[in-house]
Amino acid sequence: MSDKKWRTWEVLGLLFVLAAGNLLHFVYDWTGQSPVVGALAAVNESVWEHMKLLFFPMFLFSVVQLCCLGR
């Protein structure tokens, strides 16, 4: 894969993870404190909850990247 294509995917991934993580920070309150959403979004201000804000968007982007680019 060319360096430009790889760099484009990495920048898009960074922007997606940052944007989705910021949105996930507030989704729990927006949904009326749904327990289903609480499994994916931040419920309080603990370190674990903030790790979820990075893990789930990065996991989703990695799956999309794998589907689009292959191994």
RALIN-V329272 format. One record per residue. N is the residue number from 1. SS is DSSP state (hx for helix, st for strand, lp for the rest). PHI is phi in radians with two decimals (none if undefined). Layout:
<<N & SS & PHI> <N & SS & PHI>>
This chain:
<<1 & lp & none> <2 & lp & -1.25> <3 & hx & -1.09> <4 & hx & -1.17> <5 & hx & -1.16> <6 & hx & -1.09> <7 & hx & -1.10> <8 & hx & -1.08> <9 & hx & -1.08> <10 & hx & -1.17> <11 & hx & -1.17> <12 & hx & -1.08> <13 & hx & -1.11> <14 & hx & -1.06> <15 & hx & -1.12> <16 & hx & -1.12> <17 & hx & -1.12> <18 & hx & -1.13> <19 & hx & -1.17> <20 & hx & -1.17> <21 & hx & -1.12> <22 & hx & -1.13> <23 & hx & -1.16> <24 & hx & -1.10> <25 & hx & -1.10> <26 & hx & -1.96> <27 & hx & -1.09> <28 & hx & -1.04> <29 & hx & -1.24> <30 & hx & -1.13> <31 & lp & -1.61> <32 & lp & 1.30> <33 & lp & 1.05> <34 & lp & -1.18> <35 & hx & -1.14> <36 & hx & -1.15> <37 & hx & -1.21> <38 & hx & -1.07> <39 & lp & -1.25> <40 & lp & -1.91> <41 & lp & -1.91> <42 & lp & -1.29> <43 & lp & -1.76> <44 & lp & -2.39> <45 & lp & -1.76> <46 & lp & -1.37> <47 & hx & -1.10> <48 & hx & -1.01> <49 & hx & -1.11> <50 & hx & -1.28> <51 & hx & -1.18> <52 & hx & -1.09> <53 & hx & -1.14> <54 & hx & -1.64> <55 & hx & -1.12> <56 & hx & -1.17> <57 & hx & -1.11> <58 & hx & -1.17> <59 & hx & -1.09> <60 & hx & -1.07> <61 & hx & -1.13> <62 & hx & -1.12> <63 & hx & -1.14> <64 & hx & -1.10> <65 & hx & -1.11> <66 & hx & -1.11> <67 & hx & -1.16> <68 & hx & -1.39> <69 & hx & -1.79> <70 & lp & 1.33> <71 & lp & -1.46>>
